[in-house]
C-alpha cells in the first residue's frame, strides 16, 4: 500500500524517499488532492509508463472521446474496404 505524503514532505525528505522507494510507493498530495505517484524505476519499465500515460490521457479526455466516438458510431458503416 502506498504512503500518502504532501509536496512539502517530498521537499523535506527526498533523501529518505529515494532510499525507501524500492520498498514503498508514494502518492504525493497538494492541498489534499493527489497529484503525483512515485514508484521505483527498473530497467525496461518504459513500456509500462507509456501505457500508463496513454490511460491517463484517455481518462483526462474521457468526455471528448466519448462524444467523438458516439458521433462516429452514429454515422453508420463506412465505405472503406480493406
TORPA-4810 file (N, C-alpha, C, O; in nm, 3 decimals):
<nodes>
NODE_1_0.085_-0.117_0.000_0.000_0.000_0.000_0.090_0.125_0.000_0.186_0.131_0.076_X
NODE_2_0.059_0.222_-0.084_0.145_0.341_-0.092_0.128_0.432_0.030_0.023_0.434_0.094_X
NODE_3_0.233_0.504_0.060_0.227_0.608_0.163_0.175_0.735_0.098_0.207_0.765_-0.017_X
NODE_4_0.095_0.809_0.172_0.043_0.937_0.123_0.122_1.047_0.194_0.125_1.054_0.316_X
NODE_5_0.186_1.132_0.114_0.267_1.241_0.168_0.235_1.370_0.094_0.179_1.367_-0.015_X
NODE_6_0.270_1.482_0.153_0.246_1.612_0.091_0.366_1.656_0.009_0.476_1.601_0.023_X
NODE_7_0.346_1.754_-0.075_0.458_1.807_-0.154_0.565_1.866_-0.063_0.683_1.858_-0.095_X
NODE_8_0.525_1.924_0.047_0.622_1.978_0.143_0.708_1.867_0.200_0.829_1.883_0.215_X
NODE_9_0.646_1.753_0.234_0.723_1.640_0.287_0.820_1.586_0.183_0.931_1.544_0.217_X
NODE_10_0.781_1.588_0.056_0.873_1.543_-0.050_0.996_1.633_-0.052_1.109_1.584_-0.059_X
NODE_11_0.974_1.763_-0.045_1.085_1.857_-0.047_1.176_1.839_0.075_1.298_1.851_0.064_X
NODE_12_1.117_1.810_0.188_1.195_1.797_0.311_1.265_1.662_0.323_1.372_1.653_0.384_X
NODE_13_1.206_1.556_0.266_1.254_1.420_0.290_1.290_1.345_0.162_1.278_1.222_0.158_X
NODE_14_1.333_1.414_0.060_1.361_1.349_-0.068_1.467_1.240_-0.054_1.459_1.138_-0.123_X
NODE_15_1.564_1.259_0.031_1.669_1.158_0.053_1.611_1.030_0.111_1.643_0.921_0.064_X
NODE_16_1.526_1.043_0.211_1.462_0.925_0.272_1.370_0.856_0.173_1.363_0.733_0.169_X
NODE_17_1.299_0.935_0.094_1.208_0.878_-0.006_1.287_0.798_-0.109_1.250_0.685_-0.142_X
NODE_18_1.395_0.855_-0.159_1.473_0.783_-0.261_1.539_0.658_-0.203_1.560_0.561_-0.276_X
NODE_19_1.570_0.658_-0.075_1.627_0.539_-0.011_1.524_0.427_0.005_1.559_0.309_0.000_X
NODE_20_1.398_0.464_0.023_1.295_0.362_0.051_1.204_0.333_-0.068_1.115_0.249_-0.057_X
NODE_21_1.224_0.399_-0.181_1.131_0.386_-0.294_1.124_0.244_-0.349_1.024_0.206_-0.409_X
NODE_22_1.228_0.164_-0.330_1.224_0.026_-0.379_1.139_-0.064_-0.289_1.113_-0.179_-0.323_X
NODE_23_1.095_-0.012_-0.176_1.012_-0.089_-0.083_0.872_-0.031_-0.069_0.776_-0.104_-0.043_X
NODE_24_0.859_0.100_-0.087_0.733_0.170_-0.065_0.708_0.266_-0.180_0.800_0.336_-0.223_X
NODE_25_0.585_0.271_-0.229_0.550_0.373_-0.328_0.481_0.489_-0.256_0.436_0.474_-0.142_X
NODE_26_0.473_0.603_-0.322_0.418_0.722_-0.259_0.315_0.788_-0.349_0.330_0.792_-0.471_X
NODE_27_0.210_0.838_-0.287_0.116_0.927_-0.353_0.139_1.064_-0.292_0.127_1.081_-0.171_X
NODE_28_0.171_1.161_-0.376_0.202_1.295_-0.329_0.078_1.382_-0.347_0.018_1.386_-0.455_X
NODE_29_0.041_1.451_-0.239_-0.078_1.537_-0.244_-0.039_1.683_-0.236_0.065_1.719_-0.181_X
NODE_30_-0.125_1.766_-0.290_-0.111_1.910_-0.279_-0.248_1.964_-0.242_-0.342_1.955_-0.320_X
NODE_31_-0.259_2.019_-0.122_-0.385_2.071_-0.069_-0.494_1.963_-0.068_-0.610_1.989_-0.099_X
NODE_32_-0.454_1.843_-0.031_-0.549_1.733_-0.016_-0.583_1.658_-0.143_-0.656_1.559_-0.138_X
NODE_33_-0.533_1.703_-0.257_-0.560_1.638_-0.385_-0.439_1.559_-0.431_-0.327_1.611_-0.429_X
NODE_34_-0.459_1.435_-0.472_-0.350_1.355_-0.525_-0.295_1.417_-0.652_-0.372_1.451_-0.742_X
NODE_35_-0.164_1.431_-0.661_-0.101_1.495_-0.779_0.001_1.406_-0.846_0.013_1.408_-0.969_X
NODE_36_0.076_1.328_-0.769_0.188_1.253_-0.824_0.191_1.115_-0.761_0.161_1.100_-0.642_X
NODE_37_0.227_1.016_-0.839_0.256_0.884_-0.786_0.405_0.861_-0.806_0.457_0.878_-0.917_X
NODE_38_0.474_0.824_-0.700_0.617_0.798_-0.707_0.638_0.648_-0.693_0.601_0.589_-0.591_X
NODE_39_0.698_0.589_-0.796_0.721_0.444_-0.800_0.869_0.417_-0.827_0.938_0.502_-0.883_X
NODE_40_0.917_0.300_-0.790_1.057_0.267_-0.820_1.077_0.245_-0.969_0.988_0.195_-1.038_X
NODE_41_1.192_0.281_-1.017_1.227_0.260_-1.157_1.300_0.128_-1.171_1.380_0.090_-1.084_X
NODE_42_1.273_0.057_-1.280_1.352_-0.062_-1.313_1.375_-0.064_-1.462_1.295_-0.012_-1.540_X
NODE_43_1.484_-0.125_-1.502_1.519_-0.132_-1.643_1.408_-0.204_-1.719_1.371_-0.316_-1.684_X
NODE_44_1.355_-0.140_-1.821_1.251_-0.200_-1.903_1.110_-0.157_-1.867_1.014_-0.205_-1.928_X
NODE_45_1.093_-0.067_-1.771_0.958_-0.026_-1.732_0.903_0.085_-1.821_0.791_0.131_-1.799_X
NODE_46_0.979_0.127_-1.920_0.936_0.238_-2.006_0.805_0.208_-2.078_0.721_0.297_-2.093_X
NODE_47_0.786_0.085_-2.121_0.660_0.049_-2.188_0.542_0.062_-2.092_0.435_0.108_-2.131_X
NODE_48_0.562_0.022_-1.967_0.456_0.034_-1.868_0.420_0.181_-1.844_0.303_0.216_-1.829_X
NODE_49_0.522_0.266_-1.841_0.498_0.408_-1.819_0.425_0.467_-1.939_0.334_0.549_-1.922_X
NODE_50_0.462_0.427_-2.059_0.394_0.474_-2.179_0.247_0.433_-2.177_0.160_0.513_-2.209_X
NODE_51_0.220_0.307_-2.141_0.082_0.259_-2.131_0.004_0.339_-2.027_-0.111_0.377_-2.049_X
NODE_52_0.067_0.365_-1.913_0.001_0.442_-1.808_-0.033_0.583_-1.858_-0.143_0.632_-1.834_X
NODE_53_0.060_0.648_-1.927_0.036_0.784_-1.975_-0.076_0.786_-2.079_-0.153_0.882_-2.084_X
NODE_54_-0.085_0.682_-2.162_-0.196_0.674_-2.256_-0.329_0.661_-2.182_-0.427_0.727_-2.217_X
NODE_55_-0.332_0.577_-2.079_-0.452_0.562_-1.997_-0.488_0.694_-1.928_-0.605_0.732_-1.922_X
NODE_56_-0.387_0.763_-1.877_-0.407_0.892_-1.812_-0.471_0.992_-1.909_-0.567_1.061_-1.874_X
NODE_57_-0.416_1.001_-2.029_-0.469_1.096_-2.127_-0.612_1.061_-2.167_-0.695_1.150_-2.186_X
NODE_58_-0.641_0.932_-2.179_-0.778_0.891_-2.214_-0.876_0.928_-2.102_-0.986_0.975_-2.130_X
NODE_59_-0.836_0.907_-1.977_-0.923_0.943_-1.865_-0.940_1.094_-1.856_-1.049_1.144_-1.825_X
NODE_60_-0.834_1.167_-1.882_-0.839_1.312_-1.877_-0.933_1.367_-1.984_-1.002_1.467_-1.962_X
NODE_61_-0.936_1.303_-2.101_-1.016_1.350_-2.213_-1.137_1.260_-2.238_-1.188_1.255_-2.350_X
NODE_62_-1.184_1.190_-2.136_-1.289_1.091_-2.149_-1.416_1.145_-2.215_-1.469_1.084_-2.308_X
NODE_63_-1.463_1.259_-2.169_-1.588_1.314_-2.222_-1.576_1.348_-2.371_-1.667_1.318_-2.449_X
NODE_64_-1.466_1.409_-2.410_-1.447_1.444_-2.551_-1.435_1.319_-2.637_-1.486_1.315_-2.748_X
NODE_65_-1.367_1.216_-2.585_-1.353_1.092_-2.662_-1.487_1.021_-2.678_-1.518_0.970_-2.786_X
NODE_66_-1.566_1.017_-2.571_-1.699_0.955_-2.580_-1.783_1.026_-2.684_-1.846_0.962_-2.768_X
NODE_67_-1.784_1.159_-2.679_-1.862_1.237_-2.774_-1.815_1.211_-2.918_-1.896_1.192_-3.008_X
NODE_68_-1.685_1.210_-2.936_-1.628_1.190_-3.070_-1.667_1.054_-3.127_-1.707_1.045_-3.243_X
NODE_69_-1.654_0.949_-3.047_-1.679_0.816_-3.099_-1.827_0.780_-3.102_-1.866_0.691_-3.177_X
NODE_70_-1.911_0.848_-3.023_-2.055_0.830_-3.037_-2.101_0.888_-3.170_-2.183_0.829_-3.240_X
NODE_71_-2.048_1.004_-3.204_-2.080_1.066_-3.332_-2.036_0.976_-3.446_-2.110_0.957_-3.543_X
NODE_72_-1.916_0.922_-3.436_-1.864_0.832_-3.539_-1.949_0.707_-3.550_-1.977_0.660_-3.660_X
NODE_73_-1.989_0.653_-3.438_-2.070_0.531_-3.436_-2.206_0.554_-3.500_-2.257_0.468_-3.571_X
NODE_74_-2.265_0.670_-3.475_-2.397_0.703_-3.528_-2.394_0.730_-3.678_-2.498_0.723_-3.744_X
NODE_75_-2.277_0.761_-3.733_-2.269_0.796_-3.875_-2.286_0.673_-3.965_-2.304_0.687_-4.086_X
NODE_76_-2.282_0.555_-3.906_-2.306_0.434_-3.985_-2.181_0.372_-4.041_-2.068_0.414_-4.013_X
NODE_77_-2.205_0.271_-4.122_-2.095_0.195_-4.181_-2.025_0.278_-4.287_-2.089_0.347_-4.366_X
NODE_78_-1.893_0.270_-4.288_-1.816_0.348_-4.384_-1.800_0.269_-4.514_-1.824_0.148_-4.518_X
NODE_79_-1.760_0.338_-4.616_-1.738_0.271_-4.746_-1.597_0.219_-4.760_-1.560_0.168_-4.866_X
NODE_80_-1.516_0.231_-4.657_-1.378_0.187_-4.660_-1.373_0.034_-4.672_-1.437_-0.038_-4.595_X
NODE_81_-1.296_-0.013_-4.770_-1.278_-0.158_-4.790_-1.130_-0.188_-4.781_-1.046_-0.120_-4.841_X
NODE_82_-1.100_-0.291_-4.704_-0.959_-0.330_-4.690_-0.939_-0.465_-4.755_-0.828_-0.518_-4.756_X
</nodes>
